[in-house]
């Protein structure tokens, strides 16, 4: 299947946005890990609850 340049550009932008969101999440997670305290405990509890 052939894709148009516009389709490829939109796909790339979506993939890039997802990657940046993942990196932002990793930064927040790392910060919570180092900071510890109630914020980290709350984050772990929310993750475990799903």
N, CA, C and O of each residue as an XYZ file, in Angstrom:
200
protein
N       0.845     -1.179      0.000
C       0.000      0.000      0.000
C       0.888      1.238      0.000
O       1.861      1.318      0.750
N       0.549      2.181     -0.831
C       1.308      3.429     -0.910
C       0.695      4.469      0.012
O      -0.526      4.591      0.109
N       1.549      5.206      0.678
C       1.105      6.259      1.576
C       1.465      7.596      0.973
O       2.488      7.736      0.302
N       0.615      8.581      1.218
C       0.913      9.924      0.748
C       1.908     10.580      1.700
O       2.103     10.127      2.828
N       2.525     11.640      1.230
C       3.461     12.382      2.076
C       2.740     12.926      3.303
O       3.310     12.957      4.394
N       1.505     13.352      3.133
C       0.725     13.879      4.263
C       0.475     12.787      5.306
O       0.611     13.030      6.505
N       0.113     11.595      4.854
C      -0.119     10.493      5.784
C       1.149     10.153      6.557
O       1.103      9.928      7.766
N       2.263     10.115      5.866
C       3.529      9.818      6.537
C       3.900     10.904      7.535
O       4.394     10.614      8.624
N       3.660     12.154      7.161
C       3.958     13.264      8.068
C       3.088     13.198      9.318
O       3.579     13.394     10.429
N       1.800     12.924      9.139
C       0.904     12.819     10.292
C       1.294     11.653     11.189
O       1.276     11.772     12.414
N       1.649     10.519     10.575
C       2.066      9.367     11.360
C       3.334      9.696     12.146
O       3.447      9.349     13.322
N       4.279     10.361     11.500
C       5.531     10.721     12.162
C       5.268     11.656     13.337
O       5.845     11.490     14.411
N       4.393     12.642     13.129
C       4.083     13.587     14.207
C       3.447     12.868     15.395
O       3.766     13.170     16.545
N       2.552     11.923     15.125
C       1.916     11.155     16.197
C       2.938     10.298     16.937
O       2.923     10.222     18.166
N       3.821      9.657     16.187
C       4.857      8.823     16.808
C       5.793      9.676     17.650
O       6.184      9.275     18.746
N       6.150     10.837     17.149
C       7.027     11.747     17.891
C       6.351     12.241     19.167
O       6.985     12.314     20.219
N       5.072     12.578     19.074
C       4.328     13.033     20.257
C       4.255     11.925     21.301
O       4.401     12.189     22.494
N       4.034     10.695     20.864
C       3.977      9.570     21.799
C       5.329      9.356     22.473
O       5.391      9.072     23.670
N       6.393      9.489     21.719
C       7.736      9.325     22.283
C       8.038     10.429     23.299
O       8.603     10.162     24.359
N       7.665     11.656     22.979
C       7.900     12.766     23.907
C       7.071     12.591     25.182
O       7.543     12.899     26.277
N       5.848     12.101     25.041
C       5.011     11.845     26.214
C       5.632     10.760     27.090
O       5.612     10.860     28.317
N       6.180      9.730     26.460
C       6.841      8.661     27.213
C       8.071      9.196     27.949
O       8.326      8.828     29.095
N       8.823     10.058     27.287
C       9.996     10.648     27.937
C       9.593     11.535     29.106
O      10.248     11.529     30.148
N       8.519     12.297     28.936
C       8.032     13.137     30.038
C       7.600     12.267     31.213
O       7.863     12.601     32.368
N       6.943     11.160     30.917
C       6.534     10.238     31.970
C       7.733      9.653     32.698
O       7.705      9.486     33.918
N       8.787      9.341     31.949
C       9.996      8.796     32.570
C      10.653      9.821     33.486
O      11.173      9.467     34.544
N      10.631     11.072     33.090
C      11.210     12.139     33.922
C      10.410     12.273     35.223
O      10.987     12.369     36.305
N       9.099     12.278     35.110
C       8.258     12.393     36.299
C       8.475     11.197     37.214
O       8.590     11.355     38.430
N       8.531     10.006     36.637
C       8.735      8.792     37.424
C      10.071      8.825     38.148
O      10.154      8.484     39.328
N      11.115      9.237     37.441
C      12.443      9.321     38.054
C      12.446     10.346     39.179
O      13.017     10.110     40.244
N      11.807     11.482     38.937
C      11.738     12.525     39.952
C      10.999     12.023     41.189
O      11.427     12.278     42.315
N       9.902     11.318     40.988
C       9.165     10.773     42.127
C      10.021      9.774     42.899
O       9.997      9.734     44.130
N      10.778      8.969     42.155
C      11.636      7.980     42.805
C      12.696      8.612     43.682
O      12.982      8.129     44.778
N      13.279      9.700     43.189
C      14.320     10.360     43.975
C      13.740     11.202     45.106
O      14.320     11.288     46.189
N      12.590     11.824     44.844
C      11.991     12.689     45.860
C      11.378     11.867     46.983
O      11.433     12.246     48.153
N      10.785     10.721     46.602
C      10.160      9.876     47.613
C       8.973     10.563     48.260
O       8.319     11.407     47.647
N       8.705     10.201     49.479
C       7.635     10.833     50.237
C       6.251     10.411     49.817
O       6.059      9.394     49.149
N       5.285     11.220     50.225
C       3.883     10.902     49.988
C       3.533     10.934     48.506
O       2.691     10.155     48.058
N       4.155     11.813     47.742
C       3.866     11.887     46.302
C       4.239     10.585     45.616
O       3.481     10.081     44.787
N       5.395     10.038     45.953
C       5.832      8.773     45.356
C       4.934      7.626     45.813
O       4.567      6.768     45.011
N       4.584      7.607     47.085
C       3.717      6.549     47.594
C       2.350      6.600     46.912
O       1.793      5.563     46.551
N       1.817      7.797     46.738
C       0.532      7.952     46.060
C       0.594      7.496     44.612
O      -0.341      6.868     44.115
N       1.684      7.806     43.937
C       1.840      7.392     42.543
C       1.914      5.876     42.424
O       1.312      5.293     41.522
N       2.634      5.247     43.312
C       2.749      3.780     43.295
C       1.392      3.150     43.564
O       1.020      2.175     42.910
N       0.658      3.688     44.509
C      -0.668      3.149     44.824
C      -1.605      3.267     43.626
O      -2.343      2.328     43.325
N      -1.584      4.416     42.934
C      -2.437      4.604     41.751
C      -2.041      3.619     40.652
O      -2.913      3.078     39.973
N      -0.760      3.381     40.468
C      -0.314      2.441     39.453
C      -0.738      1.011     39.789
O      -1.133      0.253     38.903
N      -0.659      0.656     41.031
C      -1.033     -0.700     41.441
C      -2.541     -0.929     41.303
O      -2.973     -2.047     41.023
N      -3.331      0.108     41.494
C      -4.777     -0.014     41.342
C      -5.172     -0.170     39.884
O      -6.208     -0.752     39.565
N      -4.317      0.366     38.992
C      -4.574      0.248     37.560
C      -5.559      1.234     37.126
O      -5.903      1.285     35.945
